[in-house]
């Protein structure tokens, strides 16, 4: 079952969360060119400076070892996320394998 990850409407944030038994450190931050995402899995950085787009997987390769996937979803359309709508309009969702 997919899981909505609680996030705030801050320009920059990082937090730890356990997803399907995986210890994750997630960072979301804004640059002049958009919003970006980093994922550290069990102490190893596996995704760095990934642009955040609407309904596009943030972990693109299975060989990175992350089970499942993460994506931002615009609840009011199909625009790419911006920090002012994080947690309300733009939700970060974790999907188990085969769920999307």
C-alpha positions, 0 to 999 in steps of 0.5 A: 500500500502506498504511503504519503510521507509528511513534508512541510512547505519549507524551501529546504528540509531533511528528515529520516524515515523508515520505508518498508524496513529501509532506513532513509534520509531524505533531503528536499531543497530548492535551487534557482532551477527547481526543486531537488531531492537526495536519498541516503539509504542505510547511510549511503547516498544513492540519489543526489540532486534529482530534479523533482517532477510531477509523477516521475520516479525519484529512484530511477534504477533498481541496482541502487538497492532501494525497494519501491519508489518515491514520487511527487504528485500534484493533487490539483493538476500536473505541474511540477512541485514547488516548495510553497505547496509541499505537503498540501498540493504536492505530496511525496508518496512512497510506492511498494514495488509494482504499485504505481 
